[in-house]
Amino acid sequence: MNNINTNIFIIIIFINIIVSISPGIYMSPKGSDEEGDGSFSNPYLSLMKCQEMANPGDTVFLMGGTYKNFEIASSNNLYNYVHFFNKNSITYKAFNSEEVIFDFEFDPKYKTKDGVISQRVSAFYIKDGTENVTFEGFSCTRVPTMNSEEMQASGTSLTQSECFQSRGKNIRFNRINAYNNNAIGFYFIGTNSYNIAYRCDSFNNSGSSAESKGNVDGFGAHGTGAEFIECRAWDNSDDNYDTINSYGTTIFDNCWSFRVNFTGSDIQDGNGFKVGGWGKSADAKDKYGKYSGENPPFHIVKNCIAASNKANGFYSNHQPGQAAVWFNNRAYNNKANFDMTEGSETWELDENGKVVDICGTREILFFNIATKFNKKLKECDCCLYGTEGNLYNANLTDEKNQFNSWNYRNITIVDDDFLSLDIKELAKERGIDGSLPEINFMKLNPNSSNYQILKSIEDEVKNYKILDNGTIIKIYKENEGNEPNEENNDGGISGWAIFGIILGIIFVIGFIIILVIYMRKKKSDSNESIKNEMQVLN
């Protein structure tokens, strides 16, 4: 019994330590904005009330449950913003990893203004100029958009809504899900924006009409920069990832795209990673100004998977310049696995007023493996390998096209070269920390006849590294000569190391507190024992 009491006491001490250094504002589906005070025992009901009461540095804890029936926080001629964020340096996160869902129920009220359904909807809007805000551990579902009848009745054609529209800077989305919406999952935009999506999923999102289906992407990056890390997108009605209007570098790292455009309709695009598109239209220079075709951005796509998408797996999308560096990716069963179509650098226009397409000459592809393309492709005069869909519409020099599976012309890759080609694996449940699931999809089969050649690609990539500026460098291991190891030569302390130090300090403080209490209790027990013995002797 004493041991149980001691354990309970220790737990209470640690809870008190954590609470003492992490005060927060609390909200709950059972809370009240009028009667609540934001405490754990008397929480608020809404995010907008929490933002009103929060100061920079505060954390808003979202207690478990489903949140519904929201008020519209702000509105303009195009949008109803259901939640409107404009305060800096606040974190909004699920409490204790509880399941938190924001459900908009496809309710018409979110697209209504002055009694008429005429509005786009942003469920969560982060205003331009807002900085250093984090959203963590919750889901957004059933965000509506206008359907065909509503557009006809209102005389508008506003075919787009979003779960998350962010124009802010250093806005981070950690373990956020957007699913079963009539809206884009994540929509990053703005002339001074930078957004990071980490371990997020966007799936089963489709427009409510033929007009809106072609607007609903899983993730859209159209601002001055973004990162997608360990994200997944599938079963969205347009593209899974789209950077068509981006005028800053977007980084895709270890992201998965599969089974895009589940409707099968030809209205929508259906690309896995649509990376590029800067200036496809003739008015691009006027539209983008200084961000026009003379200075298009390039992107980085590394360690990603694109599988069974209706259109292209990885797509440079007519970029009038280099669209991306494509490094260590896997592609399976897309229309074309890597379609490197670029746009003319000279802005030459075709008969339809569009920038003339050319076979990609500026893309850089290293360590990519691709197999099985799912549609017959057109003849391509400048393609390296004819109509082969592993690398299509490309005319690259050997310097830009190395260590890829298609470079090995003496082998034919077959299904048995992989442990699994079952794309259902890609939708498996994530780890408890949000990490991607362990899968066998496109992992090499040691018993296949092509194993040694394909394994050589995996072995060689370990000797290279891609920097954030897109440069690919060779790295050196500690026991391979006297060259420095590029991965560990900055001499700095990583964020994880700092976190570990802080956590260690907390535990040491807790241990000292517990030890002091224990020693005092022991001394007290000892004094009591001596006192009892003296009484017996007397």
N, C-alpha and C positions, 0 to 999 in steps of 0.2 A: 504494500500500500504506500509506503514511504517513497519507493521508486516511481510509482505512478504520479504521486503528488509532485515529486521533483521534476518529472518530465513535463507535466502540465505547467509548472512554474517556469521552466526554461522556455517553452513555447510562448507563454505570455510575455516574457521578457523580450524575446526576439520580435514579436508582433509590435510591442511598444516601441522598440528601437526603429523598426521600419516605418511605422506610422509617424513617429516623431520627426523623421527626415523627409517624409513624402506626404505632406498634407495635400488634400485635394478637395475638389467640388464634386458632389455626387448627384446623379440623376437616375430616375427609375420610371418604368411605365406606370408605376403606382404612385409616383411623386406628385408634387403640386408646385406650380410656379407662384401661386398666391400664398399658400400656407407653409411651404417649405423654406428651409434656410440653407440648403445645399450640403448639409451634413450627412453622414452615413445613415443616421437614424431618421432623418427628415429631409429626403432628397428633393431636388427640383424635378420637373417633368420634361422640360424641353432643352434642346441644345442652345437655342437662342437666349434663354434665360441664363444658362450657364456661361455663355460668352459674355453677356452683359455684366455678370458678377465677377468674371475672371480677370486676373492681372497677368502681365507677361511673366512667364515662368511657371504658371499654374498648370495642374493636370486636372482635367475633367474626367471622372470615372463613370462609364456607362454601365449601370447594373443590368444583369441579364433580363431578357424578355423581348417582346415584340412591340415596337413603337409605331403608332398609327395616328391618323386624324390630325395632320399638321396644319398649322396656319401658314399662309404665304408671307415670308419675311420681307420681300422687296419685289418690285415689278417695274418693267419698262415697256416700250412698244413691241418688243419681240418676246420677252421672257417673263415668266413667273419664277422667281428664285425662292424655293421653299425654305431652304436654309441659306443664310447669307453671312459669310465669314469675312471679317475685316480687321480683326485684332491679331497682333503679332505674338509669336512665341508662346503659343498655348498647345497643349497636347490633349487630344480627345481619344480615350482608349477604353476598351472593354475592361470592366473590373474583374480581376482574378480569372481572366480568360473565359468568362461566362459567355454563352451564346447571345449575341445582340443582333437584332434584325430591324431594319427600317423598312416598313412595308407601305407602299403608296397605293396599293389596291387597284391600280388603273382608274383611279377616281377622276371623273371629268372636272372636278372643281379646281384641280391643279393647272388646267389649261384654259381657265375661264377668266375673262376680264370684262367688266361692265355688262355682265349677263350673257356674253357671247363667248363661245369656245373659239379662241383665236390666238393662243399663246404657245410658244415653246416652253418646255419645263426643264429647269435644272434643279435636281433634288438637293444637291450640295454644291454651292457656288463659292469659290474663293476669289475675292476681289483682287484686281491688279493693285500692286503696292503692298499687299499682305505678305509677310515673310515668316519663315521658321515655324510653320504650323505642322503638327503631326496628327494623323488619323490612324488608329490601330485597332484591329481585331473585331470588325463588325461587317455586316452585310447590308446591301441595298437591293430591293426587289420591287417589281411591278410599277416602275415609273412609266407614265403614259406619254403618248404623243398623239397628234391629231391624225384622224383617219380620213379617208377620201371624202366621206359625206360631210364631215366637219369642215374640211378645207373648202369644199364647194359652197357650203352654207355661209361661211365667213368671208369668202372671197380672198382667202390667203392660201399660200402653199408652204407653210412652215412645217417641214417634214422631219424635223430633228428635235430630239430631247436628249438629256444626258443625266446619268446618275451623278457623276462628279465632273464639274467644269472648273478647272483651276487656271487662273491667270497669275497666280502668286509666284513667289520666289523661294526656293528651298522649302517647298511643300512636300511632305513625305507621307506616303500611303503604305502602311505596313499591314500585311495580312488582311486586306480588304477584299470582299467579294461583291461582284455585281452580276446578278443572274435573273433570268425570266423577266426582263424589261422590254418595253417598246423603245428603249433608249440606248444610246452609246454608253458603254461601261465607264470608261475614263477618257476625258477630253481635255488635253492640255494645250493651252493657247495663250497668246499674248506676246507683246514686244519686249517684255522684260521679265520673262518667266523661266523658272527651272523647277521641274517636278520629278520626284523619284517614286516609282512603284516597286515595292519589295514584297515578293511572295504573295502577289495578288492574283485572283482568278476572275475572268470575265467570260461568261458562257450563257448559252441559250437566250441571247438577246436578239430580238427581231422587231422590225417596224410593224405598225398596225395596218399598213396598206402597202400596195405595190410601190407607191411613191416613196414611202419612208423606209422600206426594207433596204434600199440601196444606200442609206445613210448610216446604218447601225453597225459600227465597228466595235470590236472588243476593246481595243486601246487606240487612241488617236493622239499623236504628238505633233502639234502644229504651232509651237511657240519657239522660243530662242534656245531651248535645250531641254533634254529629258533623259532619264535612265529607267530602264525596265530590267529588274534583276529577279531571276527565278519566278517569273510570272507565267501564267498559262491562259490561253484563249482558245475556245472551241465552240462550235455550233452557233456562231453569230451569223447574221444574215448578209453582211457585206464583206468586209475584210476583218481578219483577226487583229492585225497590227497595221497601222497606216500613218505615214509621215508626209503625206502629199503636199501639205502647205508648211512644212517645218523650215524655218530659216536659222536653225542652230543644230548642232550635232546631237543626235539621239544615239544612245548606247543600249543595245540589247545584249544582255549577258545571261546565258543559261535559261532562255525562255522557250516555251513550247507552244506550237500552233498546230491545230489539227481539226479536220472535219469542218472547215468553215463553209458557210452557206448551205446549211442543211435543207433549205427549201428546194434546192435544185433549180431555181429559176434563173434564167439568163439575164434578168434585170440587174442583178447584183454582181459585184466583181468576183469575190471568192478567193482572194489571195491570202496566203499565210502571213508573210512579212512583205508588205508593200512599202518598200524603203526607197523613197525618191519621189519624183513627180514635179519637182520645182520647175514651173514655167512651161507646162505642156500646152497651155493656151496662148494664143497670140497676144493677149493683153497682159501677160505676166509682168512685163517690165513696169507698166503703169500700176499694176496691182501691188507689186512688192517694192517699188522704188529702189533704194540702195541694196535691197536684198534680191535683186533680179538675177538674171542668168549669168551676168558677168562674175557673180560671186556666190554660186550655189553652195550649200553646206554639204558635207559628206558625213556618213554615219558609220557606226561600228556594229557589226552583227557577229557575235562570237558564242560558241558552245551551245547553239540553239538547235531545235528540232522542228521541222515542218513536215507534216504527214497527212496524206489523203485530203488535201484541200482541193476545192473545185477547180481553181485556177492555179496560179504559180505558187510554189513553195516559198522561194526567195526571189524577189522581183525588184529590179532597179527602177522600173516605172518611168521611163522616158526622161530621166534626170539629164539636164544639159551640162553635164560634168560628171565627175566620179560620184556615184551614189553612196558607195560604202566600201569598207574592207570587210570581206566575208571570211571568217577565221574559225575553223574547227566546228563546222556545222554538219547536221545530218538531215537528209531529205529522202522521203519515200512516197511514191505513188501520188505525186502532184501532176497537174497538166504538164508543166515543165518544172523540174526540180529547182534549177537556177536559171531564170530568164534575165539576161543582162542587157535588155533593150535600153539604150540611152537616147537622149535628144541632141539635136545638132547644137554644137557650141556657138555656131554663127547665127543662130536663130532663123535659119532658113525655114520658110513656111511651105506646107503642102497646099493642094487645091482647096482644102477645107479650112485653111487658116490656122492649122495646127503646126507646131514645131516638128520638123521632119525627124522621123526616127532613124537611128543608125544602130548597127550592131556595136555592143559595148566594147570600147577600146581602153577604158580608163579604170575599170573595176579591178580589184585585187582579190584573188581567191587562193587561200592556203588551207590545206588539211581538211578539206570537205569530203564527205562520203555521200554518194547519192545512188539510188537504184529505183528502177521501175517507174516510168512516167506513164500517165494514164490516158493520154489522148494523142491522136495523130497530129503532128505539128506541120506547119507550112514549110515549104522549101525555103532555105535561108542561104543566100549567096555568100554571105561572109561568116557563116558559122564555122567554127573549127571542125566540128564533127557532123556536118550535115544536119539532119533533122533530129539528131539524138537529143532527148529532152533532159538529160542530166545537166548539160551546160548548153544553153540555147541562146541564139542571138548574141554571140560573143565573138570577138576577133582580137584576142589578147596575146600579148607576147609571152614567151616562156617565163620571163622575169615576174610577171604578174599572175601567173597561173601555175602553181607548184604544189606537189605533194597531195593532189586531189585524186580521188578514185578513178576519174575519167582520164587522168594522165597515163594510167597503166593500160595501154591499148592491147596488151597480150592476154588480158583476162576478161571474162564475162561474169559480172556479179549476179548471183542467184539468191533465192530466198534462203537456202540452207547456209549461206554465209553468216547468218545472224541467229542468235538464240531465239528471238521472237520478232515478228512483224505485226503483232496484235496491237492496234492503236488504242484499244480499250485500256491498256496498261497506263496510258498517258493521263487518263481521268481518275486514276486511283486516289484514294484519300491521302492527303498530305500528312506529314509527321506532326507530332504534338506541338512542335515549335514552328510549324508552317513550312518546313522544308519539303522539297519535292520528294515524291515517293520513290522508293527503290524499284527499278524496272529492269527488264531484260530487253526492252525494245531497241533494236538496232545495235545491240552489243554483239561483238564478234563471236562466232562459234569456233572454238579451237579445233574442232574436227572437220572443218570445211576445207576444200582444196585451195581456196584463195586466202586462207587465214594468214599465212606468213606475209603476203604482200600487203593486205589490209592492216595487219598488226604493225607493219613497218611505218605506216602513216601515223598510227597512234603513238608509237615510240618516238618518232621524229618530232611530233608536236611538243613533246616535253622539253625539247631543247630550244624552244622559241617562246616568245612572249609578245603580246600586242599591247602597246601603250595607249593611254587615253587620247593621244593625238593621232592614233591610227598607224603609227610606226611599228613595224614588226622587227624585233631584234632577236639575235641569238643569245641565249643565256648559257652560263657555264656552271657546272656542278663543282662542289668544293674539291673533289678528288680528281678533277679533270684539268690539270695544268694550273697555271698561276693567274688565270684571268679571274676577275671579280665575279661574284654571283650577283647579277643585276637585280635579283628579286629581293635582296636583303642588304642593300648598301646605302640606305638613306640615313642610317644612324638614329632615326627617330623612334619614338615610342608609339605603338599602334593604339587605336582606340580601345581595342579589346584588352590590351595590357593595362591601360589606365583604369578601365572598368574593373579588371581583376584586382588592381591595387586598392581601389575604393572599397570593393567588396571585402577584401582581406582586412582592411581597417575596421569595417563594420563588425566583422566576426571577432576581431581582437577586442574591440570595445565591449561587445556583448559577453565575451568570455571573461574579461576582467570583472565586469559587473556581477556576473554569475559567481565567479570565484570569491569576490569580496563578500557577497551575500552568504555564500556557503560557509566561508571561514567565520563570519560573524555568528551564523547559526550554530556552527560547531563549537565556537567558544562559549556561546550562550548555553548550549547543551552541557558542555563540560562544567561550567560554573554551577549549573543547576544540579549536576551529579555530585559535585563536591559538597554543595550545600546540603543535599540529602544525606550524604555520608556523615557529615558533621552532626546532623540532627540525630542520626542513629547512634553515633558514639556518645552524644550527650544523653 
